[in-house]
């Protein structure tokens, strides 16, 4: 993993806007409509080329495939792992309970309403061992055509898979998580062995508090979160820490978020995970103040922070000066070489999700790059 040595590098969380025709094809596939596999594979491949080129044009340094092949950052695993043939799961978002009209809007999102989360009802195993390899090949081919510092690909953590897919088979949550971890090792190692940075998406360590474990005390939730990290560490044991980054998230939806667990209550558990870089929401109104956590919490040796300095649910284009100020706050607290600039979350978390207009997404990315340039002039004076 490249670290900042003369300027602040830029990246983002993972999902990016998909082309309209690809969205229609993926909707059809999710709804059981026959889809030509070769045609879908070709469109995914060309969409990856397009999205990588757009990232480079916007000035993003560390680029990815935009998650073009996945119906969502987590639910894609139902197509790659065997054992998920049960009934669908339902979710209660604690922060939306008191706001039923808003809840209807959130759950009525075209992408979210189409997601499939069948329960685990049989032993878990790898069903499609070639899928991650195809994703890696697509990204490598596309990135060879542009100037990029590095590439990354995201994958669902054992914990977030356990959050979305109910366990109806294994005798305990611990046994379930470890079975998921064992099966996901293949995908994780395929990405890392391809020379691509692996990002593990871990909303379970944030969002899990007010969805999966809302009925637990904070102390009880922390024990669950630690178990999730142990499963993650087991699954990535063969991958060097410098090839790993993780994303902490409280849920990429426009809700009140007043039930979010504070960063201060989980940061020690997050730091116990193996990945070198920690990417987290730091721009949205519920978490933008939490830079202050690092006034008292010391960044462990070797770790890197990737705070979100542009928000993922608003069509406001952040001013580059504001972005530079946000980067600067972290640089002053943990050291300029330990900070990269990122986004709060993805811009296409579910196929068809469009909270932010696609054209605005690229304008926000360009503002991210400009803000990083401004901050770099202050912290790396030439």
C-alpha positions as CSV (number, residue, x, y, z in Angstrom):
1,X,0.0,0.0,0.0
2,X,1.4,3.3,-1.0
3,X,1.6,5.9,1.7
4,X,1.6,9.7,1.5
5,X,5.2,10.8,1.2
6,X,5.0,14.1,-0.7
7,X,1.2,14.7,-1.0
8,X,-2.1,13.5,0.2
9,X,-3.4,10.6,-1.9
10,X,-7.1,10.2,-2.8
11,X,-9.3,7.2,-3.0
12,X,-13.0,6.4,-2.2
13,X,-15.1,3.6,-0.6
14,X,-16.0,1.4,-3.5
15,X,-19.3,1.5,-5.3
16,X,-19.8,4.0,-8.0
17,X,-22.7,4.9,-10.4
18,X,-23.5,2.1,-12.9
19,X,-24.6,2.7,-16.5
20,X,-28.4,2.7,-17.0
21,X,-28.3,-0.3,-19.3
22,X,-26.2,-2.4,-16.9
23,X,-28.7,-1.5,-14.1
24,X,-31.6,-2.8,-16.2
25,X,-29.7,-6.1,-16.9
26,X,-28.9,-6.6,-13.3
27,X,-32.4,-5.8,-12.2
28,X,-33.6,-8.5,-14.5
29,X,-31.1,-11.0,-13.2
30,X,-32.0,-10.3,-9.6
31,X,-35.7,-10.8,-10.4
32,X,-35.1,-14.1,-12.1
33,X,-35.5,-13.0,-15.7
34,X,-33.2,-15.0,-18.0
35,X,-30.1,-13.0,-18.9
36,X,-27.4,-13.9,-21.4
37,X,-24.3,-14.5,-19.2
38,X,-21.9,-13.6,-22.0
39,X,-23.6,-10.3,-22.7
40,X,-23.7,-9.4,-19.0
41,X,-20.0,-10.3,-18.6
42,X,-19.1,-8.1,-21.6
43,X,-21.1,-5.2,-20.3
44,X,-19.6,-5.5,-16.9
45,X,-16.1,-5.5,-18.4
46,X,-16.8,-2.4,-20.5
47,X,-18.4,-0.7,-17.6
48,X,-15.3,-1.3,-15.5
49,X,-13.2,0.3,-18.3
50,X,-15.5,3.4,-18.2
51,X,-15.6,3.8,-14.5
52,X,-11.8,3.5,-14.1
53,X,-11.3,6.1,-16.8
54,X,-13.7,8.4,-15.0
55,X,-11.9,8.0,-11.7
56,X,-8.6,8.8,-13.3
57,X,-10.0,11.8,-15.1
58,X,-11.4,13.1,-11.8
59,X,-8.0,12.9,-10.2
60,X,-8.5,9.9,-7.9
61,X,-5.2,8.2,-7.2
62,X,-6.3,4.8,-5.9
63,X,-9.0,3.4,-8.1
64,X,-11.3,0.4,-8.3
65,X,-13.8,-1.4,-10.5
66,X,-16.8,0.6,-9.0
67,X,-18.3,-2.8,-8.0
68,X,-19.8,-3.0,-11.4
69,X,-20.3,-6.8,-11.2
70,X,-22.1,-6.8,-7.9
71,X,-25.8,-6.2,-7.1
72,X,-24.6,-4.7,-3.8
73,X,-21.4,-4.7,-1.7
74,X,-22.7,-7.5,0.5
75,X,-25.6,-9.4,-1.1
76,X,-23.4,-10.5,-4.1
77,X,-22.1,-13.3,-2.0
78,X,-25.4,-15.3,-2.5
79,X,-24.2,-15.8,-6.0
80,X,-20.7,-16.9,-5.1
81,X,-21.2,-19.0,-2.0
82,X,-23.4,-22.1,-1.6
83,X,-25.5,-22.5,1.5
84,X,-27.8,-19.5,1.2
85,X,-31.1,-21.0,0.0
86,X,-33.4,-20.0,2.9
87,X,-36.1,-17.4,3.2
88,X,-35.4,-13.7,3.0
89,X,-34.3,-11.6,5.9
90,X,-36.1,-8.6,7.4
91,X,-34.4,-5.6,9.1
92,X,-35.4,-3.1,11.7
93,X,-33.3,0.1,11.7
94,X,-33.6,1.4,15.2
95,X,-33.1,5.0,14.2
96,X,-36.1,4.8,11.8
97,X,-38.6,3.3,14.2
98,X,-39.8,6.7,15.3
99,X,-39.9,8.0,11.7
100,X,-42.2,5.6,9.8
101,X,-42.7,7.9,6.8
102,X,-39.0,8.3,6.4
103,X,-38.6,4.5,6.8
104,X,-41.0,3.9,3.9
105,X,-38.8,6.2,1.7
106,X,-35.6,4.5,2.8
107,X,-36.8,1.0,2.2
108,X,-38.6,2.0,-1.0
109,X,-35.3,2.8,-2.7
110,X,-35.4,1.0,-6.0
111,X,-32.1,-0.8,-5.3
112,X,-32.7,-1.5,-1.6
113,X,-36.2,-2.9,-2.3
114,X,-34.8,-5.4,-4.8
115,X,-32.0,-6.8,-2.7
116,X,-32.1,-10.5,-2.0
117,X,-30.9,-11.8,1.4
118,X,-31.8,-15.5,1.7
119,X,-30.9,-17.1,5.0
120,X,-28.1,-19.6,5.4
121,X,-29.8,-23.0,5.5
122,X,-27.0,-25.4,4.6
123,X,-23.2,-25.7,5.0
124,X,-21.3,-22.8,3.4
125,X,-18.9,-23.4,0.6
126,X,-17.4,-21.6,-2.5
127,X,-19.9,-22.0,-5.4
128,X,-18.3,-19.8,-8.0
129,X,-14.5,-19.8,-7.5
130,X,-13.9,-17.9,-10.7
131,X,-15.9,-14.8,-10.0
132,X,-13.3,-12.9,-8.0
133,X,-10.6,-13.7,-10.6
134,X,-12.8,-12.3,-13.4
135,X,-13.3,-9.1,-11.3
136,X,-9.6,-8.8,-10.7
137,X,-8.8,-9.3,-14.4
138,X,-11.3,-6.7,-15.4
139,X,-9.8,-4.1,-13.1
140,X,-6.2,-4.9,-14.1
141,X,-7.0,-4.6,-17.8
142,X,-8.9,-1.3,-17.2
143,X,-6.3,0.3,-14.9
144,X,-3.5,-0.5,-17.4
145,X,-5.0,2.1,-19.7
146,X,-4.9,5.0,-17.1
147,X,-2.4,6.6,-14.8
148,X,-3.3,5.4,-11.2
149,X,-1.1,5.1,-8.1
150,X,-2.8,1.8,-7.1
151,X,-5.9,-0.3,-7.4
152,X,-8.2,-1.8,-4.8
153,X,-11.2,-4.1,-4.7
154,X,-13.8,-4.4,-2.0
155,X,-15.3,-7.6,-0.5
156,X,-17.9,-8.2,2.2
157,X,-16.6,-8.9,5.7
158,X,-17.7,-12.1,7.5
159,X,-19.5,-9.9,10.0
160,X,-21.6,-8.0,7.4
161,X,-22.5,-11.2,5.6
162,X,-23.7,-12.5,9.0
163,X,-25.7,-9.3,9.4
164,X,-27.6,-9.5,6.1
165,X,-28.0,-13.3,5.9
166,X,-29.8,-14.9,8.8
167,X,-28.3,-18.1,10.2
168,X,-30.7,-21.0,10.1
169,X,-28.1,-23.7,10.0
170,X,-25.1,-23.4,12.3
171,X,-25.4,-24.1,16.0
172,X,-24.1,-20.7,17.1
173,X,-23.3,-17.2,15.7
174,X,-19.6,-17.9,16.3
175,X,-19.7,-21.1,14.2
176,X,-21.6,-19.3,11.5
177,X,-19.1,-16.4,11.3
178,X,-16.1,-18.8,11.2
179,X,-17.8,-20.8,8.4
180,X,-18.3,-17.6,6.4
181,X,-14.7,-16.6,7.1
182,X,-13.4,-19.9,5.9
183,X,-15.4,-19.6,2.6
184,X,-14.5,-16.0,2.0
185,X,-10.7,-16.6,2.3
186,X,-10.8,-17.7,-1.3
187,X,-12.1,-14.4,-2.6
188,X,-9.9,-12.3,-0.3
189,X,-6.7,-14.2,-1.3
190,X,-7.7,-14.1,-5.0
191,X,-7.8,-10.3,-4.9
192,X,-4.6,-9.9,-2.9
193,X,-2.7,-12.4,-5.0
194,X,-3.7,-10.5,-8.1
195,X,-1.6,-7.5,-6.8
196,X,-4.7,-5.5,-5.9
197,X,-5.3,-3.9,-2.5
198,X,-8.2,-5.7,-0.7
199,X,-10.7,-3.6,1.1
200,X,-12.9,-5.4,3.6
201,X,-16.3,-3.7,4.1
202,X,-17.3,-3.8,7.8
203,X,-20.6,-1.9,8.4
204,X,-21.3,-4.6,11.0
205,X,-18.9,-2.8,13.3
206,X,-20.9,0.4,13.1
207,X,-24.3,-0.2,11.6
208,X,-24.6,-3.5,13.2
209,X,-25.1,-1.8,16.6
210,X,-28.5,-0.3,15.7
211,X,-29.7,-3.1,13.4
212,X,-28.4,-6.6,14.2
213,X,-27.6,-6.0,17.9
214,X,-30.0,-3.1,18.8
215,X,-31.3,-5.1,21.8
216,X,-27.9,-5.6,23.4
217,X,-26.0,-3.3,25.8
218,X,-22.9,-1.5,24.6
219,X,-20.7,-4.0,26.5
220,X,-22.5,-6.9,24.9
221,X,-22.3,-5.3,21.4
222,X,-18.6,-4.8,21.9
223,X,-18.1,-8.5,22.5
224,X,-20.0,-9.3,19.3
225,X,-17.9,-6.8,17.4
226,X,-14.7,-8.3,18.7
227,X,-15.9,-11.7,17.5
228,X,-16.5,-10.2,14.1
229,X,-13.0,-8.9,14.0
230,X,-11.6,-12.3,15.0
231,X,-13.4,-13.8,12.1
232,X,-12.0,-11.1,9.8
233,X,-8.5,-11.7,11.1
234,X,-8.8,-15.4,10.6
235,X,-10.0,-15.0,7.0
236,X,-7.2,-12.6,6.1
237,X,-4.4,-14.4,8.0
238,X,-2.5,-15.2,4.8
239,X,-2.5,-11.6,3.4
240,X,0.1,-9.1,4.5
241,X,-1.4,-6.3,6.5
242,X,0.0,-3.7,4.1
243,X,-2.2,-5.2,1.4
244,X,-5.4,-4.7,3.4
245,X,-7.7,-1.8,4.2
246,X,-11.1,-1.9,5.9
247,X,-14.2,0.3,5.8
248,X,-16.2,1.2,8.9
249,X,-19.7,2.4,8.2
250,X,-22.9,3.3,10.1
251,X,-25.2,2.6,7.1
252,X,-25.3,4.4,3.7
253,X,-28.8,5.7,3.9
254,X,-30.4,9.1,4.5
255,X,-31.8,8.6,7.9
256,X,-31.5,10.3,11.3
257,X,-28.6,8.1,12.5
258,X,-29.1,9.3,16.1
259,X,-28.7,5.7,17.3
260,X,-25.3,5.2,15.7
261,X,-22.6,3.9,18.1
262,X,-20.0,6.6,18.6
263,X,-16.6,6.0,17.0
264,X,-15.0,6.3,20.4
265,X,-16.9,3.3,21.6
266,X,-15.5,1.0,18.9
267,X,-12.2,2.4,17.7
268,X,-10.1,0.1,19.9
269,X,-11.9,-2.9,18.4
270,X,-11.4,-1.5,14.9
271,X,-7.7,-1.1,15.5
272,X,-7.5,-4.7,16.6
273,X,-8.3,-5.8,13.0
274,X,-5.4,-6.7,10.8
275,X,-5.9,-4.2,7.9
276,X,-3.3,-1.4,7.8
277,X,-5.7,1.3,6.6
278,X,-9.0,2.3,8.2
279,X,-11.5,4.0,6.1
280,X,-14.5,5.6,7.9
281,X,-17.3,8.2,7.6
282,X,-16.0,11.6,8.7
283,X,-18.0,14.1,6.6
284,X,-21.7,13.4,7.3
285,X,-23.4,15.5,10.0
286,X,-23.6,12.6,12.5
287,X,-19.9,11.8,12.5
288,X,-18.0,14.9,11.2
289,X,-17.1,15.9,14.7
290,X,-15.4,12.7,15.6
291,X,-11.9,13.8,14.4
292,X,-11.6,14.9,18.0
293,X,-11.4,11.2,19.0
294,X,-7.8,11.3,17.8
295,X,-6.9,14.0,20.2
296,X,-7.0,11.3,22.9
297,X,-6.7,8.0,21.0
298,X,-3.3,7.3,19.6
299,X,-3.0,5.9,16.1
300,X,-1.3,2.5,16.4
301,X,2.1,2.2,14.8
302,X,1.8,1.3,11.1
303,X,-1.9,2.2,10.8
304,X,-3.2,4.7,8.2
305,X,-6.5,6.7,8.4
306,X,-8.7,7.3,5.3
307,X,-11.4,9.7,6.6
308,X,-14.3,10.4,4.4
309,X,-14.0,14.1,3.5
310,X,-16.8,14.1,1.0
311,X,-20.3,12.9,1.9
312,X,-22.1,10.1,0.0
313,X,-25.8,11.0,0.4
314,X,-25.9,14.7,-0.5
315,X,-25.8,16.4,-3.9
316,X,-23.9,19.3,-2.4
317,X,-20.4,19.5,-3.9
318,X,-18.1,20.1,-1.0
319,X,-15.9,23.1,-1.5
320,X,-12.2,22.1,-2.0
321,X,-11.2,24.4,0.8
322,X,-13.5,22.6,3.2
323,X,-12.1,19.2,2.0
324,X,-8.6,20.5,2.6
325,X,-9.5,21.6,6.2
326,X,-10.9,18.2,6.9
327,X,-7.8,16.5,5.7
328,X,-5.7,18.9,7.7
329,X,-7.4,18.2,11.0
330,X,-6.4,14.5,10.7
331,X,-2.9,15.3,9.5
332,X,-2.3,17.5,12.5
333,X,-3.4,14.8,14.9
334,X,-1.9,11.6,13.5
335,X,0.8,12.8,11.0
336,X,0.5,13.8,7.4
337,X,2.1,10.5,6.2
338,X,-0.7,8.6,8.0
339,X,-3.6,10.2,6.2
340,X,-5.3,9.6,2.8
341,X,-8.5,11.3,1.6
342,X,-11.6,9.3,0.9
343,X,-15.4,9.4,0.7
344,X,-17.8,8.6,3.4
345,X,-19.3,5.6,1.6
346,X,-20.2,4.4,-1.8
347,X,-22.4,6.1,-4.5
348,X,-24.0,2.9,-5.8
349,X,-24.3,0.7,-2.7
350,X,-27.2,-1.1,-4.3
351,X,-27.8,-1.5,-8.0
352,X,-30.1,1.4,-8.9
353,X,-29.4,3.5,-5.9
354,X,-29.1,7.1,-7.0
355,X,-29.2,9.4,-3.9
356,X,-26.4,11.4,-5.6
357,X,-26.8,12.3,-9.3
358,X,-24.0,10.5,-11.2
359,X,-22.7,13.7,-12.8
360,X,-22.5,15.2,-9.3
361,X,-20.5,12.2,-8.1
362,X,-17.7,12.9,-10.5
363,X,-17.8,16.6,-9.6
364,X,-17.5,15.6,-5.9
365,X,-14.5,13.4,-6.8
366,X,-12.8,16.2,-8.7
367,X,-13.4,18.4,-5.6
368,X,-11.8,15.7,-3.5
369,X,-8.7,15.8,-5.7
370,X,-8.5,19.5,-5.6
371,X,-9.0,19.6,-1.8
372,X,-6.1,17.1,-1.5
373,X,-3.9,19.3,-3.6
374,X,-4.7,22.3,-1.5
375,X,-4.0,20.4,1.7
376,X,-0.8,19.0,0.2
377,X,0.5,22.6,-0.4
378,X,0.1,23.4,3.2
379,X,1.6,20.2,4.7
380,X,4.3,19.5,2.1
381,X,5.6,23.0,1.3
382,X,8.0,23.0,-1.6
